[in-house]
Amino acid sequence: MSNVINVGLYGGKGIFGGRESPLEASVISCDRHESCSYYKNGHCLNVRGFLSSGCKFGSVRNVKGFTSRARKYHQFKNEWQNHDQYNKLNRPPDKLGLIGDIVVFPYPFVRIKETENGELKISDPTFGGNISFIEYNKFTSEFIYRLCKFRPQAMMGGTISSYQKETVPLFLAHLKEVLPDKYYEFIKQYPQYAEKEINYVGRKALLRTIKPSLIEYRSRDYPSLNNDWYWDGEFLIYKWGYVSSVSVINDYEVAEFKLKPSDQTTVKISSNEQVTEETVFVD
């Protein structure tokens, strides 16, 4: 039980019905968490997730429990829900990471393998997870350039165009955030990539770390729900659009509506002007 960093409970009754499965506690321990960029942001690669590849570090101990019909069900459930590390961490997004002296490359459409002579080989994706763990000193500017120039081929033929259009820009943004020394070494050697402004629009960031600005909510399917707020650095102030009703009266017009977000409130970036050097992204 030493170095336990997260406890999760899984199983139980399915939201769509069906057969109930016994509760199971997933207990994650790790002695490298203090040097892990994911842990610092409240994440862990070993937290269960769909098609999750897990992490080469740490360990996961699964403790099988009971269904709700068993006498020990509530005792088991309460024991783990009262654990100090219960639900402390979440699955991270597909984002570059650093664990000690190991760089984690978790992006889709690319597979990285180390050959017998220690060279890093980049190849087309395969079924399953393609997460790679690379020694920091081998994550060179030349290797980063190879990743940026790579054009993966789909199994059924044809180039996977989203890798160049979406994955590479996101990877470079993550590189600047997680490994700034590597990023600046890279753009010094390959200045053509420095000329391309990093686009942060669409990414999620902690609200309290962005500039005072207009915050937009846009619904893809229901534009009548769209609304705008102004972030003044302390409050979100309603400007326009749909807001949920209040129950104290039925007939009213919104004159002023202010929200005070928590330190963990996130918003979607709608303009690069909102981003500063202090902006903390959660994706």
N, C-alpha and C positions, 0 to 999 in steps of 0.2 A: 504493500500500500504506500510505499515511499514515493515521493515525487508525483503523486496523483494530481493531474491538472484539469481533468474533466470527467464528469459522470453523466451519462445519458441513459434514459429509459426508453425502451422500444417494445413493440408488441401491443397486446391488448385487443380491444374490439376495433375492427376496421370501420372507417367512416362510411363505407358503403355496405356495411353489414358483412355477412359471411362468417366463417368460423373464427372464433376468438383464439389468438395465439398467446402463449404465456409471456408475461413480462420478462424482459431481459435487461440487465444492467451492463452497459458498456463502460468499462473503467480504463481510462487512458493515463498512462504514466510516462514521463519523459524527463531525462536528466539533461536535456539540451534546450529546454524551453526558454531559459534566460537569454540565449543567443539566437533566438528564432524570431524573424520578422513577422511571421504569421501570428505567433503567440502575443507579440506586443500589440497587435491590432485585434485581439480577441478571437483569433481563429486557430484552427489546428487541422492539418491534413488527415489526421486519423479519426476525426469525427465522421460518423457514417453519412454516406450520401450516395445517390444513384450513380452507378458506374465509377465509384470512387476507387482510386488506385492506392490510397493510403500513403503512409510515409515510411521511409526506410529507417527512421529513428523512432525511439519510443516503443511502447508495447501496448497492446489492447487485451484486457482480460474480460471475457464475457461471462457473466454470472446469471445462470438461468433461474427464473422465478416461477410464478404460478399464474393461473387464470383467476378471474374474479370469483369463481366458484370455490376456490380453495380457502381453507381457514387461514393460511399464512399469507394470503395475497396482500392485505393491507399492511401487515407488518413489514413485508418485503418492500412494498412501494414506499412506505413512509421512511424506512431506513435509508434508502438511496436518495429520496427527495430531500432529506434533511442533511445530506452530505455537504460539506463546505464547498465542494467543487461541482455541485449539481448544475448542469446547463450553463457552465461558465464560458464555454467556447462554442463557436459555430464553424461550419464548413467555410473555408475561404473561397473567394472567387478565383477564377483562373488568372492568377497574378504571380509575377516573378517573386521569388522569395530567397532569403538567405538564412541558412541554419549553420551557425559557426562558420566554417570555411567551405561550405557547400552551397552552390547556387542551385535553386530549384526552378526548372523551366517546365510549366504545366500547360502550355498552350496546345490547342488542337492543330491538326493537319501537318504535324511534323514529328518525326521520330529520331531521337538522338541515341546513338550507341557508341561505347568506347571499344575500339578494336584491341587486339592482343598487344599491339605495340604502343598503346596508350593514346592513339589519335582519336579525335571525335568525328564520327561519321553521321551526316545528316541524310535522312531518307524519307520516303513517302510514308504516310500514316498507315496504321494497321488497325484491326478491330481491338476494342478495349482502350484502356487509358494509355496515354503517351507521355506521362510525366517523367522528367529526367532529372537526375541529380549529378551535378557537374562540379568538379573541383574549382575553387575560386581562381587559382592561378592558370587554369586552362580556359577560363571564360574571357578570352582575349578580344581585343578590338577586331582582329582578323576573323575570329570565330563569330562574333556578333554580326560582322558584315556578311558572312556566309548565310547566317540565319535571315538577314534582311533581304538578301538576293534570292533566296530559295523560292522555287515555284513548285509546290507539291502537286502530284498527279493523283487524280481520283482512281479508285480501283476499277471503275467501269470506263476509264479513259477521260481525258480532258484535264486542264489545269484548274485547280481549286482557287478561283480568283479572289475569294474573300480573305485568303491568307495575306495577300499583298495589300488589299484595300482596308482590311479591318484589324487583322492580328498584328501585323508588323507595326503600324502606328501605335496600337495599344501597348505592345511590348516595349517600344522606345519610351513611351510615357512612363511605364512602370520602371524601366531601367533608370530613368532620371530620378525617380522618387526613392527607389530601394537601393540602388548602387550608383549614386551620383558620380563617384570617382571613375567608375567604368564608363559611364555615359560621356563624361567630358573627355576622357581619353579617346573614346570612339569617334566623337564628332571632330576632334582635333585631327585624327588620322583620316577621317572620311567626312570632310566639311560639307559635302553635298547634302548630308542628312541634317546638318545644323540649319540649313536654309529652309527646311520644312517646319513650319510652326506646328507644334503639338496641339492637336484639337481635343479639348476637354469636354466639348458639348455632348451631353448624354450620359456622362459619368456621374456617379453618386459621391457626394462629399459631405463631411460634417458641416452643418449650416453655420455654426459659430466660427468656422475657420475661413469663410469666404467674405468678400467685400460686401459692404452695404449695396444692395442692388434689387432689381425687380425679380421676384421669384414666380415662375410660371408653373401652373399645373395644366396639362393638356391630356384629355382623354382621347384615345385613339378611336373608340367606337361611339362615344357619347359626347360630342362637342358641346352640348348644352351644360355639361358639368365643368367646363373650363373655368379657371379663375386665376387672378393675379394678386400677388401680395408684395409689399415692399419690406425688405429686411433692412432694419436700421442699425444692426449690430447687437440689439438686445431683444427687440420685438418684431414679430411678423404683423404687419398692418394691412388689413384688407383694402384692396383697391377696386376690384371689379370681378364680376362673374358670380358663379354659383357658390353658395355657402349652405351648410346644413341648417335646418330649422332649429329654433329654440322652443322650449315648452311653456315658458312663463306667460306668453301671450300668443295669439294667433294672427293678428293683423298688425304688421309692422314693416318698416323699411330700415335696412341696415345703414346706420349713420357712421358708426365706427366699430371695428372688430379687431382686437389685438390678441395675439397669441404669444406666450413666452415659451419658446422651445427649450428642451433639455440639452445637456451637453452632448447627447448621443443622437440628436435629431439629424436626419440626413435629407438632402434635397438633390434633385437632378440638375446638373449644370446646364444652363441654357445659353450662356455666352462665355467666351474665353476671358472676358473682362472681369468676371467674377473671381477668377483664380489668382491667388498670390503665392509667394514662396511658402507661406504658412498653411496653405490649404491642405487638409488631410482627406485623402480619398479612401473610400471603403470598398472600392472595386478595382 
